[in-house]
Amino acid sequence: MTFFLRRSFLRYVIFSVAICVFCGSVIAQIALHKVPCQLCVITRYLFLAIALCSLFMHRVRVMCPFICFLTVSFALYHLGVENHWWQAPRGCVVELPTLQALNKDASIPNNIAYCDRVNWKIFGISSTLWSFVAAMFVFWISSISYVTDCLIRRIGDDD
């Protein structure tokens, strides 16, 4: 088996991509003051679930592709909401308090994130689209890992 199809390598790729997306979104929120919408926060935690699942992928083989599929589905839903393919859920507005808002006891309009608007772009492309692409990549890798694992077990059982 080639190096790139080894289960341990694929697990590390899945973990690395998922943790980079999670940490990147947290850093963007803290350092760049990018306020995430509710759908962004849910997608963020789905990527964290993928990262944690990839660490234990050797024990629970089917769970990681399943969580990756959920993440792809949710990222596609979020992309559709952002591009107005379908309606956003009611109350999909996040207002995060800041120290200035707490001191003045007033809300600051820059800290409101709507799910149906592009909140920020990376290289001119919506962060939601980047999230969808990352979710598709991780789903693809986890599916390859699961299928190769099943094939290896089947070949081992035939011997």
N, C-alpha and C positions, 0 to 999 in steps of 0.2 A: 504494500500500500504506500502511496506517495505521502510525503510529509504533510502536504496541504489537506489531505483527507483524514488525517489522524484525528481521533476524537478529542484529544487534549488540545491540539492546535485550534480546532474549530471552537471549542469551549472558550479558549482565550480570546479568539476573535470576537465571539458573541459578547463576552464580558467587557472587552475593551471598548467596543462600539457603544454598548448600552451605558456603560459608566461614563463615557465621554459625553454622550448626549445628556445624561442626567446632570453631571457636574457642570457642563457648559451652560445648561439652562439656569442652574443655581447661581453660577458666577455672573451670568448676564443679568440676573435679577438683582444681585447684591452690588456688583461692581459697576455695571452699566446702567443701573436703575431702570431696567426693563420690567414692567409690571406684567405678569402672566395672567391670562384669562383663566376661567375655571377649567376649560377643556385642556389648556396647556398644562395646568397643574396635574390633572388626571393622567395625561400622557407622560408627564415627567415621572410619576410614580409607577406607571406601567413599565417604563424603561428601567427603573430601579428593580422592579420585580424580575425583569428579564436578567439583569446582572446577577441578582441573588440566585435565581434558578440555574443560571449557567454554571455557578460554582458547584451545584449539586446535581448536575445534569447526568452524571454517571449512575445515579441512584434512581432518579425519576426522569426517565427518558422522554416520555410523551408530554410532560408538563411544559417544558421550555418551548417547543413548537406551538403548543396551545396558547401560551401567554403571548408569544410573538404574533400569532394570528389575531388575538384580541387587540394587541397594540396596533397592528396594521389596520384593522377594522376601525378602531377608534380614531386613529390618525386620518384615515380617509373621511370619516364623519366630520372631524374637525376641519379638514381641508374643504369639504363641501359647505360647511357653515360659513367659513371665511370667504368663499367665492360665491356665496348666495345660491348654491345649487339646491339647498333646502333651508328651512328656518332654524334659527338658533333656539336652544331651549329657553324657556322663560327664566328671567332673572340671571341670565348669563353675563353678569357684570361683576367685576371684582373691584372693590375699593379698599386699598391697603392703607392703613394709617401711617403717617410719617411723624417724626418728632415735631416738625413745624405744625402739622395739623393738630397734634395733641396739645401743643402749647397755645395755639390760637383757637383751638376748639372749632376749627372749620375744615372742610374738605378741600383738597387741592385737585383741580381737574386733571392734572397730569398723572395722577395715580389711579386712574380709572382705565380698566382694560375691558374692551368688549370682545365677545367671541366672534362676531361677524365682521370684524375689521382686522386689517393687517396691523399687528402691534409693532413689529419690527422686522427688518430684513437683514439677511446676511448675504453679502455680495449681490444685492439687488433682488434676491429671491426670498420669498416669505419663509420665516422660520418654521411655519406649519408644514410647508412643502418639504423642507429639509428633514423635519421630523418624520414625515411619511416615507421619504426615501431611505432614511436610516432604519425605520421599522421594516420596510420591505427587504432591505439587505440582511438584517438580522433574522427575519423570518426565513429567507432563502438559505442562509447558512445553517440555521437550526434544523431546517427540513433536510438539508443534505446530510447533516450529522446524524439525524434520526434514521434516515433511509440507509446510510452506510452501516450504521450500528445494527440495524435489523438484518441487512444482508450478511454481515460478518457473523452474526449469531446463527442465521439459517445455514450458512456454509459450514460453520462449526458443528451444528447439529447433524448435518448430513454425513460427516466423517465418522 
